[in-house]
């Protein structure tokens, strides 16, 4: 039986040799793309098109038509290829958008003819190039995922978004579309290419030249509150802003080869899901492979839940439509046939929901099994405070790749927790919200308990940062103008790991901000001059973390301006901001603070569903990672930091 997929849903591919069949509502160009685990294109041989039909593992169709067939041998696909995409492109001179033609249908079938999974591309509008579906590797096995997303700007934009430089993307798009033979109603000459991919070959003035493609931002969720994130390209003024979770390209610092891939899982029985293996993602180190694997789990959970919710919504809407039709038919009002029609509609709905639930349960079981393997293998920077790795942890010699901020989960399976990891150094500051507005969980707590919980969370994050950095590579400063956070700060003060006593009063605020602002200015000037060795001896070259508690108490207009400067400019030169504040209490400053709040990532000290993913915009519940009640793990970590600093001092 064919599995009818909805957007975002996946399905196992049980055969190595399959066909991909396309039935389009208009003549289209059908292409195949090859990408790495993060969906990035790199090198040559990434696109199978009529001018270069064969790539390892796939042969594409050869002409413009409304029906196409790809021949795919998954055993022949190169080991570094993790995603095989099926692209549909409208030809120049044909229909101007996919929303104006009948929906296309794409199916994965065995060579004998039986379809394994199919997907109808609905909901398209202005797109002229779409990724219909993709075959992708997951834990040694192949799956198919319904994608159905595209680009109004055409094939060039699709390739550019996949990591190709703009000029290379335009040249490859021209090569693919330039091979289309002339047909009635479809002019495929290169003269029409600028309308599809932009005129990138024409001479350009410096002001017109395209900017270099920026690296993807770090994969961190964004607050659903309008003031806590910068709207993404697809956001509306009322929709929660989002940020790409795509893993950024690795900033290699040496020419050393990557570490060997992890040992593959033991062979499985036919039809049985492969056993999960910790570190089975790509990466140059085990830490990077685990980091990528965690975000792969996050994406899988987002998409499988989206598919389930979409299937239930479809089942409900179809039942409503069938019930309306039954009630509007006069024949069903006699002899009890109306009751039979209603029972039939409900039975069909229940059958569809049961099928969707079975797929969801299968995918969740696999993710839970993977989580049970991955969680114990995480290094200290990624691990929960109750992980045994903290018992034997020692101060490292190198800074970590990322830091665990807490856990994320969805209501379909609250016990399946995905670590929320943030790349280091922090490119965005953190804001721990100790206010009650907008949070049902916070409304159940009294103000004092909520503020203590927020400050305890900030201290736990600071201790984690200190413990996973080399002894001399992080300095921590605290502004606690009114002294309200002294109870939470006691472990940091007692251990002596702070750069100085917590700053109190307006004078302490002024001195701390002035010192960090001076450091940012001097380091920026030294880097621009190419002479970092000429910095004054009193400038601390270690990374700096500033914890601000009870903002805006003790801040005047000048101090607020300096704080904004540190938030905007500090991260690039190693000065990071961690604020514990109530947005409403700072509202007296009005629009002056809006850019500051937008530059920070909001976290909550109590479980709260305020984070959104970029694929399907689920509302994820965030829970902070705090030490178990009565545990001494924070004190032990601080003792090790203190000892490491004592032994490394000259």
C-alpha positions in Angstrom: 0.0 0.0 0.0 1.3 3.5 -0.9 2.1 5.8 2.0 0.4 9.1 1.2 2.7 11.7 2.7 1.9 15.3 3.8 4.5 18.1 3.9 7.3 17.3 6.4 6.4 13.6 6.8 9.0 10.9 6.3 8.8 7.2 5.4 11.4 4.4 5.3 12.8 3.4 2.0 13.2 -0.3 2.2 14.9 -0.9 -1.2 18.3 0.3 -2.5 17.1 0.6 -6.1 14.0 2.7 -6.6 12.4 5.0 -9.2 11.2 8.5 -8.5 8.2 9.3 -10.7 6.9 12.8 -11.3 3.5 13.7 -12.7 3.3 17.5 -13.1 0.4 19.7 -14.1 2.5 21.4 -16.8 5.8 20.7 -18.6 8.7 21.1 -16.0 12.4 20.5 -15.8 13.1 17.7 -13.3 16.5 17.7 -11.6 18.3 15.8 -8.9 20.6 17.5 -6.3 23.2 15.9 -4.0 24.0 17.6 -0.7 25.7 16.9 2.6 24.1 16.2 6.0 23.1 19.9 6.5 21.7 20.2 3.0 24.6 22.2 1.7 25.9 22.0 -1.8 29.7 21.9 -2.3 32.1 21.0 -5.0 31.3 19.7 -8.5 28.7 17.1 -9.4 25.9 18.3 -7.2 23.1 18.6 -9.9 21.9 16.0 -12.4 20.2 17.9 -15.3 19.6 17.3 -19.0 23.1 18.4 -19.9 24.7 16.1 -17.3 22.1 13.4 -16.5 24.2 11.0 -14.5 25.7 11.3 -11.1 26.8 8.5 -8.7 23.5 6.8 -7.7 21.0 8.8 -9.8 20.1 9.3 -13.5 17.8 12.2 -14.2 15.3 12.6 -17.1 16.5 14.2 -20.3 13.8 16.6 -21.5 11.1 19.1 -20.6 7.9 17.2 -20.0 5.0 16.8 -17.6 6.0 13.2 -16.7 9.5 12.1 -15.5 11.2 9.1 -14.0 14.5 9.1 -12.1 16.5 5.9 -11.7 18.1 5.8 -8.2 20.6 3.3 -6.8 21.2 4.3 -3.2 24.1 1.8 -2.8 26.0 3.8 -5.4 25.5 7.2 -3.7 28.8 8.6 -2.4 29.4 8.3 1.3 29.6 12.1 1.9 26.2 12.6 0.2 23.4 12.5 2.8 20.5 14.1 0.9 19.2 13.4 -2.6 16.7 16.0 -3.6 14.1 16.0 -6.4 13.8 19.6 -7.9 11.0 20.8 -10.2 11.6 24.0 -12.2 9.3 25.9 -14.4 10.9 26.8 -17.8 11.4 30.4 -18.9 8.5 31.4 -21.1 6.1 28.9 -19.5 3.8 29.4 -16.5 5.0 32.1 -14.2 4.4 30.2 -10.9 3.5 26.8 -9.5 0.4 28.3 -7.9 -1.1 28.8 -11.4 -0.9 25.2 -12.5 -2.4 21.9 -11.2 -0.6 20.3 -8.3 2.3 18.0 -9.1 2.6 14.4 -7.7 5.9 12.7 -6.9 6.2 9.1 -5.9 9.0 6.7 -4.8 8.4 3.3 -6.3 10.2 0.0 -6.7 11.4 -0.8 -10.3 8.7 -3.4 -10.6 6.1 -0.7 -10.4 4.7 -0.7 -6.9 4.7 2.8 -5.2 6.2 3.0 -1.8 5.3 6.6 -0.9 3.7 9.4 -2.7 3.3 13.2 -2.1 1.1 15.8 -3.8 2.6 19.3 -3.8 -0.2 21.4 -2.5 -0.1 25.0 -1.1 2.3 26.4 -3.6 1.9 30.0 -4.9 4.7 32.2 -6.3 7.4 29.5 -6.5 9.1 28.8 -9.8 11.6 26.2 -8.4 10.7 23.7 -5.7 12.3 20.9 -3.8 9.5 18.3 -4.1 11.0 15.6 -1.9 14.3 14.3 -0.7 15.8 10.9 0.1 18.1 11.2 3.2 20.3 9.0 5.3 19.3 8.5 9.0 21.4 6.2 11.2 22.6 4.1 8.3 19.2 3.7 6.6 17.4 5.8 3.9 14.1 7.6 4.3 12.0 9.8 2.0 10.7 13.2 3.2 8.0 15.3 1.6 9.4 18.8 1.3 7.2 20.9 -1.1 9.0 24.2 -0.6 10.6 26.5 -3.1 11.7 29.9 -4.4 10.0 32.5 -6.3 13.4 33.7 -7.7 14.0 30.3 -9.3 16.7 27.7 -9.5 19.5 30.2 -8.9 18.0 31.2 -5.6 17.5 27.6 -4.6 21.2 26.8 -5.3 22.4 29.9 -3.5 20.4 29.1 -0.4 22.1 25.7 -0.5 25.5 27.2 0.0 26.8 27.9 -3.6 28.2 31.3 -4.3 25.8 33.5 -6.2 27.9 33.5 -9.4 28.4 29.7 -9.3 24.7 29.2 -8.7 23.8 31.3 -11.6 26.2 29.5 -13.9 24.9 26.1 -12.8 21.3 27.2 -13.3 22.1 28.5 -16.7 23.8 25.2 -17.6 20.7 23.3 -16.5 18.1 25.5 -18.1 20.1 26.3 -21.2 19.8 22.6 -22.3 16.0 22.7 -22.6 15.0 22.3 -26.2 12.7 24.9 -27.7 9.1 23.8 -27.4 5.8 25.6 -28.0 5.3 28.1 -25.3 8.7 27.6 -23.6 11.6 29.8 -24.7 14.7 28.5 -23.0 17.3 30.7 -24.5 19.9 32.1 -22.1 18.6 35.6 -22.9 15.7 34.9 -20.6 17.9 33.7 -17.7 18.1 37.1 -15.9 14.4 36.9 -15.2 14.9 33.6 -13.4 18.2 33.8 -11.5 19.1 37.5 -11.7 21.6 39.2 -14.1 24.7 38.2 -12.2 27.0 38.1 -15.3 26.5 41.7 -16.2 29.2 44.2 -15.2 28.4 45.7 -11.8 29.5 48.8 -9.9 30.7 48.2 -6.4 27.4 49.4 -5.0 25.6 46.8 -7.2 27.8 43.8 -6.6 26.2 41.1 -4.5 27.5 40.8 -1.0 29.4 37.7 0.0 27.1 34.9 1.2 27.1 35.1 5.0 27.6 32.1 7.2 24.5 30.6 8.6 23.7 31.8 12.2 24.1 29.5 15.1 21.2 27.1 15.6 19.5 28.7 18.5 15.7 29.1 19.0 14.2 32.6 19.1 11.6 33.9 21.5 8.1 34.1 20.3 7.7 37.6 21.8 7.9 40.4 19.3 10.7 42.2 21.1 13.0 39.2 21.6 14.0 38.3 18.1 14.6 39.7 14.7 11.9 38.8 12.2 13.0 36.3 9.6 12.3 36.6 5.9 9.0 34.8 6.1 7.7 36.4 9.3 4.7 38.6 9.5 4.4 41.4 12.0 2.3 39.2 14.2 4.1 35.9 13.7 6.8 34.7 16.0 10.3 35.5 14.6 12.5 32.6 13.6 16.1 31.9 12.9 17.7 29.2 10.8 18.8 26.2 12.7 21.1 25.0 9.9 24.5 24.0 11.3 27.0 26.7 10.2 29.9 25.7 8.0 32.8 24.6 10.1 35.5 27.2 10.7 38.5 24.8 10.2 41.6 26.0 12.1 44.0 23.4 10.7 44.5 21.0 7.8 44.2 17.9 9.9 41.9 15.2 8.6 38.6 14.6 10.4 38.4 11.9 13.1 37.3 8.5 11.9 33.6 8.0 11.6 31.9 6.1 14.4 31.7 2.4 14.2 28.5 1.5 12.4 25.6 -0.2 14.2 25.3 -4.0 14.1 23.3 -5.4 11.1 19.6 -5.5 11.7 16.8 -7.9 10.7 15.0 -6.9 7.5 12.4 -4.2 8.2 13.9 -3.5 11.6 15.1 0.1 12.4 18.8 0.4 12.9 20.1 0.6 16.4 21.1 4.2 17.2 24.8 5.1 17.7 26.0 8.1 19.6 28.0 10.4 17.3 26.8 9.1 14.0 26.5 12.6 12.4 29.2 14.3 10.4 31.9 16.3 12.1 35.7 16.7 12.7 35.5 15.7 16.3 33.2 13.6 18.6 31.9 16.8 20.2 30.9 18.2 16.8 29.3 15.0 15.7 27.3 14.8 18.9 26.3 18.5 18.4 25.1 17.8 14.9 23.3 14.6 16.0 21.4 16.5 18.7 20.2 19.1 16.1 19.3 16.3 13.7 17.1 14.8 16.5 15.5 18.2 17.0 14.7 18.5 13.4 13.3 15.0 13.2 11.0 15.6 16.2 9.8 18.8 14.7 8.9 17.3 11.4 7.4 14.1 12.6 5.1 15.9 15.0 4.2 18.4 12.2 3.3 15.4 9.9 1.1 13.9 12.6 -0.7 17.2 13.4 -1.2 17.8 9.6 -2.7 14.3 9.2 -5.1 14.8 12.1 -6.1 18.2 10.7 -6.7 16.7 7.3 -8.7 13.9 8.8 -10.9 16.3 10.8 -11.5 18.6 7.8 -12.4 15.6 5.6 -14.8 14.3 8.2 -16.4 17.7 8.5 -16.8 18.0 4.7 -18.3 14.5 4.4 -20.7 15.2 7.3 -21.8 18.5 5.6 -22.4 16.6 2.4 -24.4 13.9 4.2 -26.6 16.4 6.0 -27.2 18.4 2.8 -28.5 15.4 0.9 -32.3 15.0 1.3 -32.0 11.2 0.7 -30.0 10.8 3.9 -32.9 12.2 6.0 -35.0 9.1 5.4 -34.6 5.6 6.6 -31.6 6.2 8.9 -29.1 6.5 6.1 -27.9 9.9 7.5 -26.8 8.1 10.7 -24.9 5.6 8.6 -23.2 8.3 6.6 -22.1 10.0 9.7 -20.8 6.8 11.2 -18.9 6.1 8.0 -17.3 9.6 8.0 -16.2 9.2 11.6 -14.8 5.8 11.0 -12.7 7.1 8.1 -11.5 9.9 10.3 -10.5 7.5 13.1 -8.7 5.2 10.6 -6.6 8.1 9.3 -5.8 9.3 12.8 -4.8 5.8 13.8 -2.5 5.5 10.8 -0.9 8.9 11.7 -0.6 7.9 15.3 1.2 4.6 14.4 3.7 6.5 12.3 4.2 9.0 15.1 4.7 6.3 17.7 7.2 4.6 15.4 9.3 7.7 14.9 9.1 8.7 18.6 10.2 5.3 19.7 13.3 5.6 17.4 14.0 9.1 18.7 13.7 7.9 22.3 16.0 5.1 21.7 18.5 7.5 20.1 18.2 9.9 23.0 18.9 7.1 25.5 22.2 6.4 23.7 23.2 10.0 23.0 22.4 11.6 26.4 25.0 9.5 28.4 27.7 10.1 25.7 27.5 13.9 25.9 30.5 15.9 27.1 30.2 18.1 30.2 29.4 21.2 28.1 26.3 19.5 26.6 25.4 17.3 29.5 22.8 17.7 32.2 24.0 18.5 35.7 22.9 15.0 36.9 25.1 13.3 34.2 27.9 11.2 35.8 30.4 13.0 33.4 30.5 15.8 36.0 31.9 13.5 38.6 35.2 13.1 36.7 35.2 16.4 34.9 38.5 18.3 34.8 39.1 21.8 33.5 39.8 21.4 29.7 42.7 22.7 27.7 40.5 24.0 24.9 37.2 26.0 24.8 34.1 24.0 24.0 32.1 24.0 20.8 28.7 24.7 22.4 26.9 25.0 25.7 23.7 23.4 26.9 21.1 26.0 28.0 18.3 23.7 28.8 15.9 21.2 27.3 13.1 21.4 24.7 10.0 19.2 24.3 6.6 19.0 22.6 3.3 18.0 24.2 3.0 14.9 22.1 5.8 13.3 24.1 6.9 15.5 27.1 9.4 13.0 28.4 11.4 13.2 25.1 13.8 16.0 25.9 16.1 17.4 23.2 19.1 19.4 24.6 19.1 23.0 23.6 22.7 23.8 22.6 24.1 27.2 21.7 27.4 27.6 19.8 30.3 29.3 21.6 31.4 32.0 21.8 27.9 33.4 22.2 27.1 35.6 19.2 23.9 36.7 21.0 23.6 37.6 24.6 21.1 35.8 26.9 18.2 37.3 28.7 16.6 35.4 31.6 13.2 36.7 32.1 12.2 37.1 35.8 8.9 38.8 35.0 5.5 37.2 35.1 3.9 38.8 32.1 3.1 36.5 29.2 3.9 33.2 31.0 1.3 31.0 32.5 3.9 29.1 34.5 5.4 32.3 35.9 2.0 33.6 36.9 1.6 30.7 39.3 4.8 31.7 41.3 5.2 34.7 43.6 7.6 37.4 42.5 10.3 36.6 45.0 10.5 32.9 44.1 10.5 33.7 40.4 13.3 36.2 40.7 15.4 33.8 42.9 14.8 31.0 40.3 16.0 33.3 37.5 19.1 34.3 39.3 19.9 30.6 40.3 19.6 29.8 36.6 22.0 32.6 35.6 24.5 31.3 38.2 24.2 27.8 37.0 25.0 28.9 33.4 28.0 31.0 34.6 29.4 28.0 36.6 28.9 25.7 33.5 30.8 28.3 31.3 33.6 28.5 33.8 33.9 24.7 34.2 34.1 24.0 30.5 36.6 26.7 29.6 40.3 26.6 30.2 41.2 28.0 33.6 42.5 31.4 32.2 40.0 31.8 29.3 36.9 33.3 31.0 36.4 36.2 33.4 33.0 36.8 35.1 31.8 40.2 36.2 28.5 40.8 38.1 26.4 43.9 38.4 23.9 43.6 41.3 23.2 47.2 42.0 20.7 46.6 44.9 22.3 43.5 46.2 19.1 41.5 45.7 20.9 38.6 44.1 23.4 38.0 46.9 21.9 34.6 48.0 22.2 33.1 44.5 25.6 34.6 43.9 27.1 33.2 47.1 28.8 30.2 45.5 30.5 32.4 42.9 31.6 34.9 45.6 32.7 32.2 48.0 34.9 30.4 45.5 36.7 33.5 44.4 36.2 32.9 40.7 34.7 36.4 39.9 36.9 39.1 38.4 35.9 41.3 41.4 33.1 41.7 44.0 29.6 42.2 42.5 29.2 45.8 41.6 26.7 47.6 43.8 25.1 51.0 43.5 25.2 53.5 40.7 29.0 53.9 41.1 29.7 50.2 40.8 27.5 50.0 37.7 29.4 52.9 36.1 32.9 51.5 36.9 32.1 48.0 35.6 30.5 49.2 32.3 33.4 51.7 31.8 36.0 49.0 32.2 34.3 46.5 29.8 33.6 49.3 27.2 37.2 50.3 27.3 38.3 46.7 26.7 36.0 46.5 23.7 37.3 49.7 22.2 41.0 48.8 22.7 40.6 45.2 21.3 38.7 46.5 18.3 41.4 49.1 17.5 44.2 46.6 18.0 42.5 44.1 15.6 41.9 46.8 13.0 45.5 47.8 13.2 46.6 44.2 13.0 48.6 44.5 16.2 46.8 42.6 19.0 50.2 42.1 20.7 50.3 45.9 21.4 47.4 45.9 23.8 48.1 47.5 27.2 49.2 45.0 29.8 46.2 45.7 32.0 43.7 44.5 29.3 42.4 41.0 30.1 42.5 39.1 26.8 40.3 36.3 28.2 36.6 36.2 27.2 34.4 38.2 29.5 30.9 37.4 30.8 28.9 40.2 32.3 25.9 39.2 34.5 23.4 42.1 35.0 20.9 41.5 37.8 17.8 43.6 38.6 18.1 45.8 35.6 17.4 48.8 35.3 18.1 49.5 39.0 21.2 51.7 39.3 21.3 52.5 35.5 21.2 56.0 34.2 20.9 56.9 30.5 24.7 56.8 29.9 24.8 53.3 31.5 22.0 52.1 29.4 23.8 53.3 26.3 27.0 51.5 27.3 25.0 48.3 27.9 23.6 48.5 24.5 27.1 49.1 23.1 28.3 45.9 24.8 25.4 43.9 23.5 26.0 45.1 19.9 29.8 45.2 19.8 31.0 43.0 22.6 30.4 39.5 21.3 32.8 40.0 18.3 35.7 40.7 20.7 34.8 38.3 23.5 32.5 40.3 25.8 29.2 38.5 26.4 26.1 39.6 28.2 23.8 37.6 30.5 20.9 39.7 31.8 18.3 38.8 34.5 15.5 41.3 34.1 11.8 42.0 33.8 10.9 43.5 30.4 7.9 45.3 31.9 9.9 47.0 34.7 12.3 48.5 32.1 9.4 49.9 30.0 10.1 53.4 31.4 13.0 53.6 29.0 10.5 53.1 26.1 11.9 52.6 22.5 15.5 53.1 23.7 15.7 49.6 24.9 13.9 47.8 22.1 17.1 47.2 20.1 18.7 45.7 23.2 15.9 43.2 23.8 15.8 42.2 20.2 19.5 41.5 20.3 19.2 39.0 23.2 17.8 35.5 23.3 15.0 35.2 25.9 15.1 32.2 28.3 12.7 31.4 31.1 13.5 30.1 34.6 10.4 28.0 34.6 9.0 25.7 31.9 7.4 27.9 29.3 6.4 27.4 25.6 7.9 30.6 24.1 10.4 29.2 21.6 9.7 28.5 17.9 11.5 26.3 15.3 12.1 27.5 11.8 10.6 24.6 9.9 7.0 24.3 11.1 6.8 27.0 13.9 6.0 24.6 16.7 5.7 26.2 20.2 8.4 24.4 22.1 8.5 24.2 25.9 11.9 25.2 27.3 13.0 24.0 30.7 16.3 25.2 32.2 18.9 22.7 33.3 19.5 23.1 37.0 21.4 21.0 39.5 19.3 18.4 41.4 18.0 19.6 44.7 20.6 19.1 47.4 23.4 18.3 44.9 26.9 19.8 45.4 27.8 19.5 41.8 28.1 23.3 41.4 30.4 23.6 44.4 32.5 20.8 43.1 32.8 22.3 39.7 33.8 25.7 41.2 36.4 23.9 43.4 38.0 22.4 40.3 38.0 25.8 38.5 39.6 27.4 41.6 42.3 24.7 41.8 43.0 24.9 38.0 43.5 28.7 38.3 45.8 28.3 41.2 48.0 25.8 39.5 48.2 27.8 36.2 49.1 31.1 37.7 52.7 32.1 37.0 
